[in-house]
Amino acid sequence: MPTDARIREIAPRLTFQSHRVPTEVKVELVRRLVDAGLRTFELSSFVRPDLIPGLADAEDVFARVPRVSGLGLGCCVGNTRGLMRAVDSGADTASFLLSADEDFARANIGRSTTDSLAELERMAAYASDHDIVLGTYVIFAWGGPTGPARGGADLERLAGRLLDIGVDHWILADSSGYAAPPQIRELVGAALNHIPAENLTVQIHDARGMGLAALLPLLDLGVRNIDTTLAGSGGHPAMPGSQGGGVCTEDAVQLLELSGVRTGIDLPRLIDTANWLATEVGAPCKGFVRHTGLVPRGETAGRLAFSW
């Protein structure tokens, strides 16, 4: 089925880095999501287990998830050793954990942003000789976790360096939920001055209730790669007690489909999986549509047409 937006599900990484469950539960989650039509995942992180113990089973998860046609499996990596593990595990893509916030950079992977860029350069050299696409996060791209907002000028300081290194696939993460639509447009517009839209993914966290509002402006800008989190779940060991969930996948899919944007995802199955995650797994979850139900569709609903 053709799609207008590529939803990448990141709950297998974002949720389970702070909510520890057995490997078989992670594999079952991916199986259910594949049945619902999702094909692109951030499956885990290859990082130091003492920093992120909940993802110490990354190799096992990659080995056990069901392989289907069109499946794309990504991961996070913090250094060259992690990238080597990702290659050995068969990851299609790996995203370096580069933080725009110095304090979080040290808490997350134990080094400064400047040192991280030096490590990324070494990783790019390794990736060029192996069958994997190396990209980078820009965590807290819009600001946070406690500092002021950031904008396009702040991104410029990183953009040139990233391109010099040879990394032109970026994930801009509003990790603290700072951005309303005008801020989304400004920073994404700045990124698109450097890389094509197909190389850009945007990941919005919903800590301040503005997450869904960001989605349609992204499509206006030509960005089709969107990260979401089932049931709005997620968190981070370096930020205990914070609202660390991404934009809720099932809420995002309903908004997009009602706006005439095809996702290729079976929403009722997705909602069933979100409820399974919340009840049987016990992960902290948010979201609306799984509680209130789908918007009823009339005969004319399928005839609405939008061009994005």
Helices and strands as residue ranges (DSSP letters): E 6-9, H 11-14, H 23-35, E 40-46, G 53-55, H 58-64, E 72-77, H 80-89, E 93-96, H 102-109, H 113-127, E 133-138, H 152-165, E 170-174, H 181-192, G 197-199, E 200-204, G 212-214, H 215-220, E 225-228, G 230-232, H 249-258, H 267-276, I 277-281, H 289-292, G 301-303
